[in-house]
Amino acid sequence: MHVWEISRLNYTTHPREWPPLVEVVDTWELPPVLIERYNAAGGEGTALCGIFPEIRRAWASVDNSLFLWRFDKR
């Protein structure tokens, strides 16, 4: 198959009849210091985030700063 033929194929990532991949159970606000750091970069910085469910911690990075906090406490 040629490259130009592959680009014509229709790809689906998740059939509609399947249940959702992610279910939102609860939400928390990000720590204020994290928001401040992101805003200080003028929204131009690189920001990434994730969770470590086994240790009940969330993490986020803004440029060269790393933040780690418990997500099970409000």
Contacts in CASP RR format, 6 or more apart in sequence:
PFRMAT RR
TARGET T0000
AUTHOR 0000-0000-0000
METHOD contacts of the structure
MODEL  1
MHVWEISRLNYTTHPREWPPLVEVVDTWELPPVLIERYNAAGGEGTALCG
IFPEIRRAWASVDNSLFLWRFDKR
14 21 0 8 1.000
28 58 0 8 1.000
28 71 0 8 1.000
28 74 0 8 1.000
30 60 0 8 1.000
31 67 0 8 1.000
31 69 0 8 1.000
33 67 0 8 1.000
34 60 0 8 1.000
34 62 0 8 1.000
34 67 0 8 1.000
37 62 0 8 1.000
37 63 0 8 1.000
37 65 0 8 1.000
37 67 0 8 1.000
38 45 0 8 1.000
38 47 0 8 1.000
38 62 0 8 1.000
41 62 0 8 1.000
41 63 0 8 1.000
45 62 0 8 1.000
45 63 0 8 1.000
46 61 0 8 1.000
46 62 0 8 1.000
46 63 0 8 1.000
47 60 0 8 1.000
47 61 0 8 1.000
47 62 0 8 1.000
48 60 0 8 1.000
48 61 0 8 1.000
49 58 0 8 1.000
49 59 0 8 1.000
49 60 0 8 1.000
49 61 0 8 1.000
50 58 0 8 1.000
50 59 0 8 1.000
50 60 0 8 1.000
51 57 0 8 1.000
51 58 0 8 1.000
51 59 0 8 1.000
51 71 0 8 1.000
52 58 0 8 1.000
52 59 0 8 1.000
56 70 0 8 1.000
56 71 0 8 1.000
56 72 0 8 1.000
57 68 0 8 1.000
57 69 0 8 1.000
57 70 0 8 1.000
57 71 0 8 1.000
58 68 0 8 1.000
58 69 0 8 1.000
58 70 0 8 1.000
58 71 0 8 1.000
59 66 0 8 1.000
59 67 0 8 1.000
59 68 0 8 1.000
60 66 0 8 1.000
60 67 0 8 1.000
61 67 0 8 1.000
END
